[in-house]
Amino acid sequence: MSELQWNRSFALEQAADDEELLQELIDIFKDSSMSDFANLKQSIAKGDPGMGRGSAHSIKGAAASLGFDTIREVTEAMEADCRDGSLTVATEQLPRLEKLLSLLQEM
């Protein structure tokens, strides 16, 4: 789990120190990230960097607000590459992101 580099104290602060709210936000992120990941995979299959950018951006934003630093870093790089019209980074980093999201699901 250390691979996720979760800043739990930051996440709890974002949830106004409400443990129940934090868990709800994490559960929402688990669901939305899997949907966004599926869209990211589809964007790679279709060769559509615009779609990839949107999916990476969505995961990045949620990860950043919940203190999941590694997920944020990976998707930030994917988003930047897609913004430049490329899917190279997304394609290369997709297995890593899948592993990170799998670790997230286990939380």
Backbone bond lengths (Angstrom), bond angles and torsions (degrees), N, CA, C in turn:
res aa  C-N    CA-C-N  psi(-1)  N-CA   C-N-CA  omega(-1)  CA-C   N-CA-C  phi
1 M - - - 1.447 - - 1.523 111.08 -
2 S 1.300 118.48 -23.19 1.458 120.74 -179.93 1.526 111.26 -61.54
3 E 1.320 116.70 -21.50 1.459 120.57 177.86 1.541 111.12 -62.53
4 L 1.317 116.29 -25.93 1.467 120.16 178.03 1.522 112.11 -71.25
5 Q 1.311 117.09 -24.74 1.461 122.11 -176.33 1.526 110.77 49.62
6 W 1.321 114.83 58.77 1.459 120.33 -178.42 1.515 110.83 -84.33
7 N 1.320 115.76 122.88 1.455 122.63 175.48 1.532 106.44 -91.42
8 R 1.324 114.97 82.90 1.459 120.95 -174.68 1.526 112.34 -61.76
9 S 1.312 117.17 -39.93 1.467 119.46 -178.51 1.524 110.82 -63.65
10 F 1.346 117.40 -38.27 1.463 120.91 175.78 1.532 110.23 -63.37
11 A 1.333 115.79 -45.71 1.465 120.35 -179.18 1.522 110.99 -61.85
12 L 1.310 116.31 -42.65 1.463 120.05 179.15 1.529 110.87 -64.66
13 E 1.302 116.32 -38.37 1.461 120.56 176.39 1.529 110.62 -61.57
14 Q 1.347 116.41 -41.28 1.459 120.95 178.62 1.530 111.87 -64.03
15 A 1.339 115.87 -26.12 1.463 121.60 179.23 1.531 111.54 -96.18
16 A 1.326 116.27 21.30 1.464 122.58 177.49 1.531 111.44 56.40
17 D 1.338 115.90 37.41 1.467 122.66 179.83 1.522 113.48 58.71
18 D 1.315 115.97 26.92 1.460 122.09 179.31 1.537 108.42 -103.68
19 E 1.338 115.08 104.09 1.475 120.76 -176.91 1.537 111.84 -59.00
20 E 1.302 116.27 -40.43 1.470 120.63 -178.73 1.537 110.57 -65.09
21 L 1.310 116.03 -43.97 1.459 120.48 177.96 1.523 110.33 -63.42
22 L 1.321 117.32 -42.12 1.457 120.67 178.78 1.522 110.41 -58.51
23 Q 1.326 117.04 -44.95 1.464 119.72 179.73 1.523 110.98 -63.47
24 E 1.320 117.38 -39.17 1.470 120.60 177.03 1.524 110.85 -61.90
25 L 1.329 116.75 -43.18 1.468 120.89 179.44 1.527 111.22 -64.65
26 I 1.310 116.63 -39.86 1.467 120.23 177.49 1.523 110.29 -64.83
27 D 1.326 117.02 -42.42 1.467 120.57 178.50 1.528 111.20 -61.57
28 I 1.317 116.60 -40.96 1.469 120.67 177.32 1.524 109.90 -63.71
29 F 1.331 116.11 -42.94 1.463 120.51 178.88 1.523 111.00 -63.19
30 K 1.313 117.20 -40.00 1.471 120.34 177.55 1.524 110.23 -56.63
31 D 1.320 116.58 -47.75 1.470 120.79 -179.12 1.524 111.89 -66.91
32 S 1.312 116.52 -49.13 1.464 119.55 -175.52 1.524 111.81 -68.02
33 S 1.327 117.10 -35.20 1.462 119.18 -178.86 1.523 111.27 -67.57
34 M 1.310 117.63 -33.46 1.465 119.54 178.66 1.528 110.36 -69.30
35 S 1.300 117.11 -38.42 1.460 121.45 176.40 1.532 110.42 -65.82
36 D 1.326 116.08 -45.77 1.464 120.45 178.55 1.525 111.43 -64.92
37 F 1.331 116.89 -35.76 1.461 120.72 177.87 1.531 109.87 -64.39
38 A 1.329 116.44 -42.51 1.470 120.11 177.79 1.528 110.28 -60.93
39 N 1.327 116.55 -41.15 1.471 120.62 177.58 1.530 111.45 -65.77
40 L 1.315 116.45 -36.85 1.462 120.91 177.76 1.526 110.52 -64.34
41 K 1.317 116.70 -44.03 1.469 120.92 176.57 1.529 110.43 -60.58
42 Q 1.319 115.31 -41.75 1.463 120.14 179.84 1.531 110.47 -65.71
43 S 1.309 117.23 -37.96 1.470 119.89 179.71 1.526 110.70 -64.66
44 I 1.316 116.83 -36.40 1.461 120.97 177.34 1.530 109.40 -67.14
45 A 1.319 116.37 -45.12 1.469 120.71 179.58 1.531 111.47 -61.27
46 K 1.325 116.40 -36.52 1.466 121.20 -179.07 1.524 112.83 -86.45
47 G 1.339 116.63 -11.56 1.467 120.06 -175.88 1.516 111.96 69.54
48 D 1.339 116.72 38.48 1.464 122.66 -174.99 1.538 110.78 -114.16
49 P 1.352 117.61 90.83 1.461 119.52 -179.00 1.527 113.71 -64.70
50 G 1.320 117.96 -27.59 1.465 120.15 178.64 1.518 111.56 -63.16
51 M 1.316 115.61 -44.71 1.459 120.64 177.37 1.530 109.93 -65.95
52 G 1.315 116.33 -40.13 1.462 120.80 178.50 1.512 111.96 -62.45
53 R 1.325 116.34 -40.66 1.460 120.96 179.38 1.519 110.93 -60.35
54 G 1.322 116.42 -45.68 1.465 120.18 -179.86 1.525 112.77 -62.69
55 S 1.318 116.11 -41.93 1.467 120.33 179.98 1.521 111.11 -68.00
56 A 1.325 116.77 -44.10 1.469 120.59 178.75 1.535 110.13 -63.66
57 H 1.322 116.25 -40.21 1.464 121.07 179.54 1.528 110.89 -61.65
58 S 1.306 116.65 -42.95 1.455 121.27 -179.43 1.530 111.66 -62.40
59 I 1.331 116.44 -46.93 1.463 120.30 178.52 1.525 110.00 -64.18
60 K 1.331 116.41 -43.74 1.467 121.60 -179.22 1.522 111.39 -57.41
61 G 1.305 117.16 -47.74 1.458 121.03 -177.42 1.514 112.99 -62.25
62 A 1.324 115.91 -45.36 1.464 119.33 179.40 1.527 110.77 -66.77
63 A 1.328 116.31 -41.73 1.472 119.99 179.13 1.526 110.65 -62.04
64 A 1.319 116.87 -41.93 1.466 121.05 -179.82 1.521 111.04 -63.47
65 S 1.323 116.98 -42.30 1.462 119.43 -177.24 1.522 112.62 -71.59
66 L 1.342 116.46 -19.76 1.467 120.18 179.78 1.528 112.94 -106.69
67 G 1.324 117.03 6.80 1.452 120.37 174.31 1.520 115.93 76.76
68 F 1.338 117.72 20.99 1.464 121.04 176.33 1.530 107.90 -90.25
69 D 1.328 115.08 84.46 1.457 121.82 -169.10 1.522 114.35 -65.02
70 T 1.314 118.83 -40.31 1.463 120.16 -178.30 1.524 110.71 -67.50
71 I 1.317 116.93 -43.13 1.463 120.11 177.65 1.523 109.71 -61.22
72 R 1.324 116.30 -42.51 1.468 120.38 178.20 1.514 111.02 -60.32
73 E 1.317 117.53 -46.08 1.465 121.06 -177.96 1.538 111.40 -62.58
74 V 1.318 116.46 -45.07 1.469 120.69 -178.95 1.530 110.51 -63.42
75 T 1.314 116.93 -47.48 1.465 119.68 -177.18 1.527 112.02 -73.02
76 E 1.314 116.91 -27.46 1.467 120.15 175.32 1.534 109.87 -63.85
77 A 1.325 116.26 -42.95 1.474 120.50 177.67 1.524 110.96 -66.09
78 M 1.323 116.47 -39.88 1.468 120.45 177.80 1.529 110.78 -62.36
79 E 1.324 115.26 -46.83 1.459 120.42 -178.85 1.529 111.39 -60.41
80 A 1.319 116.39 -45.07 1.468 120.23 -179.39 1.525 111.37 -61.42
81 D 1.319 116.79 -42.47 1.457 121.09 179.42 1.534 110.87 -65.70
82 C 1.315 116.24 -42.95 1.473 120.13 178.02 1.523 110.85 -63.39
83 R 1.325 116.50 -37.59 1.462 120.81 178.57 1.529 110.25 -60.50
84 D 1.334 115.80 -31.28 1.466 121.17 177.56 1.525 112.26 -83.21
85 G 1.327 116.67 5.53 1.461 120.63 176.99 1.517 114.64 85.39
86 S 1.311 116.85 16.28 1.462 121.42 -177.99 1.531 110.46 -119.25
87 L 1.317 114.87 152.54 1.459 120.94 174.18 1.535 110.99 -116.69
88 T 1.312 116.79 13.57 1.463 121.10 -176.14 1.523 111.72 -61.10
89 V 1.321 117.42 -51.54 1.467 121.01 -178.45 1.523 110.20 -66.09
90 A 1.324 117.14 -41.78 1.468 119.89 178.75 1.521 110.62 -59.85
91 T 1.312 116.50 -43.31 1.462 120.84 179.84 1.532 110.64 -64.76
92 E 1.320 116.20 -44.38 1.468 120.67 -179.09 1.528 112.43 -67.55
93 Q 1.315 116.82 -38.16 1.462 121.29 -174.04 1.528 114.06 -92.48
94 L 1.322 117.37 -5.87 1.460 120.28 -177.81 1.531 112.75 -56.13
95 P 1.342 119.97 -46.25 1.469 118.91 178.80 1.534 112.96 -61.94
96 R 1.319 116.40 -37.75 1.472 119.90 178.32 1.522 110.53 -65.39
97 L 1.326 116.27 -44.68 1.460 120.04 178.75 1.526 110.23 -62.31
98 E 1.311 116.57 -41.04 1.472 120.22 178.98 1.530 110.21 -59.74
99 K 1.319 117.09 -42.34 1.463 120.82 178.59 1.523 111.14 -64.35
100 L 1.328 116.44 -44.18 1.463 120.39 179.28 1.523 111.27 -62.26
101 L 1.314 116.69 -42.74 1.467 119.85 179.48 1.519 111.25 -68.44
102 S 1.321 116.50 -30.80 1.464 120.43 174.81 1.534 110.41 -65.39
103 L 1.321 116.15 -42.31 1.475 120.42 175.72 1.524 110.68 -62.42
104 L 1.309 116.25 -39.48 1.465 120.80 176.93 1.524 110.34 -60.26
105 Q 1.326 116.96 -43.61 1.471 120.97 -179.04 1.526 111.67 -61.98
106 E 1.325 117.09 -27.83 1.463 121.67 -179.00 1.525 113.42 -78.44
107 M 1.312 116.79 -10.86 1.472 120.37 -178.79 1.522 111.21 -68.68
